[in-house]
Amino acid sequence: MQELGPLEKQIVAALQVDPRASWRKIAAVLREPERTVARRGSELLESGIVGVLGIRLRPTPVLVEMQCAPGTSAVAVQALAQRPDTSFVYTVTGTGDCLAEILTDRQRLHTVLTDELPGIAGLKHVNTYPVLRYFKTLRAWQPGPLSDEQRSALRPVPLADPAILDDYPQLSTTDEQIVDALCQDGRMPFEAVARRVGVSEATVRRRTDWLLETNYLNLRALVEPAALGLPVEALLWIKTTPAQLEDLGRRLAEQPQTRYVAAITGDYQILADVTVANNRALYDFTTSSTWAGDVAQISVSLLLDARKRGGRLKPASY
């Protein structure tokens, strides 16, 4: 994938801070002509290089690592990617052929793991790692070239990244329809959402703010890390002691290289998704960083292909 230019990277970074920011607001923050920002920003969205989508969080996320029979991993990856409850689906190196995160409810987890996943063609073995706590999700990954002042101008009060997902009460029909609309297009104008749902624009604005603040819904600007000059992506499976887990997870989340950091059950205590410029940078990150001293063991899997990110299937043009 071709790396984006400086202005395009700034526009992407602005959308990562505030996915619904107007082109006028972004242009003012970047001190660039509004017409230029609107044209290039629209091109990024229309081409699929950048996508702004909502994703509905669920109280029982689980990571699924799958081993497949030779020649069947592509079929398994596609089957996982087509599921509406997967947030990401990756083809990886290592002991497993692919890794996916499934966002589901507690009452459905047994059915998903024992009835639905075993039916995937070519599947030989599944390892499951329930997520106990998020230290960082994709919404907090903002590697772009913006200053703290620019970020504050775009969103004075950043939305808090969810840590532990509680069971949510049932949403109203109106809220469900708003969520569905924004999961299809996170930048859909409030006026268009209001027409679709059949309520006032003011109601849509108010309910959307509530959905975002309570983490029923996340809005994310999705872009391949390679487009930002970060073509090497790896999953770090980390073992540590219970006493060091919380502090280590927090320090990993503060690193600009990490896109996703979660506490999990099983043989490992933390999974971190890392993006860097090259293999040397990955080596330095895993061996020389200040957090590495609290790691008892680390296993590194390289990401070969991301069939799905943030709930979005990879565009056909990639």
N, C-alpha and C positions, 0 to 999 in steps of 0.2 A: 504494500500500500504506500502511495506517495505521501510524504510528510506535508502537512499544511503549512502555509505561509504565516508570517508573524501576526498579521491582522486577523486571519482566520482563527489562529490559536487564541487570540484575545477574545474573540466573539464566543468561541466554545467555552472558554473559562468563565465568561460572564453568564452564559446559560447554565453552567454547572452551579454557579452561586445562586442564581434566580432563574429557573427554567422558563418562567412566564414574563420575564422582563421585556418591555417593549423595545423595538429597535431605537426609538428616540432616546430612551433612558440609557441603553447600552452605548449609543453614540456619544451622549453627553459625558458618561463616565470615562470612555476611552479617548475623548476629545478628537473624534473623527467625524467626518461629514455623515449626517444621518442617511442620506441617499446611498452612500457607499456601504455603510454597515447593513442597511436593510437589504441591499442587493446581494451582498456576499453571504449574509446570514440566511436569507431565503434560499440561496443556491445550496448551502450546506444542508438545510433541512430537506429540500426537494430531491437532492441527489441521494439522500439516505446516509451520507457520511456522518451526519448528526441526527439523532432522533430524540424528541422530548416526549416521554411517555410516563404515565402513572403506573404504579405497581401497588397492589393491595397486599399489605402484610397480614400474616396469619400467626396465631399464637404457638404453633408447633412446627417450626422449621426443622428440616432434617437434611443432612448431606448424604448423598448416595454415591458410592464408588462402585463401579460395575466392571467385572471382567467378562469378556466375551470370547466366543469361539473364533478362531482365525477367519478373517474376512467378513465378520458380521458386525464389527464395531460401528460402522457407518449407519447401519440399520438401527442399532440400538440408540445411537446419538439422535437420529432423526425422530425416533419414537418418543424419546424423552423431551426433545425440543417442542414437539407438537402438543405436549400436555399443557393445559392452561395454568397448572399449579407450579411449573418449574420457573424459577427466576433466572438461573443460568445453567448452561449445559456445555461442558468443555471436553474436548479430546486431549488426553494428557499422556505423558510418559510415566514410567514407573510400574508398580504392581497392578494398577487398574488401567483400563482402557479409556474410561470416561468418568467424569465427576459432574454431578448435578445437585442443585439445591431445590428441594421441594417445599413449598409453603402450603401448609394444610392445617386443618383443625384436628384437635386431639381425637375426636370421635371417628375421624376418617383415617387416621394414621395406620391402624391395623389393616384395614382394607387395602390401602395403597401398597404397603410393604409385603403383605402375604398373598394378595390376590392379583393386583394389577401389574406390579413390576415383574414378577416371575413369568408373566405371559409374553414378555418382550423376546422376540426371535433372537437366537444366538446367545442368550444370557447364560453364563456359567456360574457366576458367583456375585453376590452383592454384600458389600460392607456398608452399614448404616452408622451415621454419626449425628445424633440429635444435637442441635444447637442450643446451648444453655444460656448464652449471653452474647450479644453483639458489642464489640468494642468500636467497630467502624463498619459502615456499609457504603455502598457505592455513592450514596448521596453526599457523603462527606469527602469523597475523593475529588480534590480540586487542585490539580498540579499546574494549572495554567499560569501565564506570566502576568498576574495582577498584583498590585500592591494591597496592603491591608486597608488603606484608605479607599481604594476602588471597590474592594469587597464590601466594605461597610456602606458605601454609597449605594450599592446594588441591593443589599439586604442588611439594614442596620441591626436587626436582631436575628441571628442565624437560627434556623430550626434545629432543635435538639435531635441528634441521631438516636434512634431507639436502642435501648440496652436489652432489657428483658421484656418480652412481649406477653402481656397478660391476655386472658380471655376477654374478648370484646362483646358487649351486648349487641343484639341484633340491630342493624341499621334500618332506618326507615326506607320505604320504597324510593322516595326522592333522593336520599343520600346514595342508595345503591345505583340509581340511574346516573347521578353525577360522577360517581366513581367509575362506572363503565365508560362514560364519555371520555373522561380524562385518561383512562388507561389506553384508549385508542389514539388519542391526540392530546398530549399534555398542554399544548398551547391553543387548544380550541377556545375561541373567544367566549367570554361569559354569556354574551348575547345568544350565541349559537347553542350553548349548553342549555340556556333557559328555554329556548324554543323547543329543543329536543325533549326536555324533561316536562315542560308545561308549567313552569313557575316563573316568578319574576327574576330579573337579572340580579337584583339586590339579594334575593334569597340564595341564588347560586353562589354569589361572592361570599356571603356569610357562611354558608354550609361548607364551601371549599376551604375557607380559612380554618374552620373547626376540624375538618377531616385531616388537613395537613398538620395542624398543631398537635393533634392527639395521635398521630401516626397510624390512623386507619388507612391513610393513603400517603405514598411518597411520590414526588415528582422528580424525575432524573433526566439530565441531559446525557445521552448515551453516545459514546464515540470510541472507536478502536484506539487503544493506547499507541499503536504504531503511527497513527495519524498525528500524534503529538510528539513524535520522536522517541517513543518508548516501545520498541518492537519486541523486547525480551520480557516475557511474562512467566512467572513461576508461582507454584503453590508450595508454601512452606508448612510442613507437618511438624509440629513442635511438641516436645515433651519437656515438662518442667514440674516443680513441686507445687503442691496445693498452696503453700504459703507465698509463693512467688507469682502465682497465676494472674491475679488481678493487676499487680504492678507491671508485669511483663506485657500483658494485653494492652494496657493503657499506653505504655511507651511505644509499643509497635504501632498503635493507632495514630500516634503523633508523627510518625515518619511519613514524609511526603511520598515515599515509594510504595506505601501500602494502599491498596484499593479496598480491602475487605479484611477484617480481623474478627474472628469469632472463637469463643470458648466452646469446646465440643466434648462429648463423652467418647469413651473408647480408649484405644491404645495411645492416642495423642490428646493433648489438652487444648491446643490452639491450632487453628488453621488460618494462615495469612496468604492473601493474594498480593503479589508484588510485581510492579512493572518498572523496568529500568532500560537504559539505553543500549547496553551490551552485556556480554557474559562477564567481562571484568567487573563491571558495576555490580552484577549479581553476586559475584564472588566476594567483593568487598563488603556488600551489604550483609551477607550471611556469616562473615568471619570477623569483621573489624568493627561492627557497630557496637554502641554502648550496651544495647539490650542483649547482645549475644552471650554475655557472661552469665546470665540466668537461665540459659538453655541447657538442659541435660542431654537432649538428642534432637537432631533436626534431619528431616528427610525432604528432599527437594524434587518436585515434579515439574517439568517444563510444560507449559500450555502450548499445544500444537495448533488448535483451532477452537474458536469460540462460536459454536453454532447458535447460541442464544446468550444474550446479556440483558440484565435488567428487565426481563420479560419480553424482549424483542428478538425475533428471529433475525439472523444475519441477512442483510439486504442482498438480493440476487446479484447486485453490481460488484460485491466484494470479491 
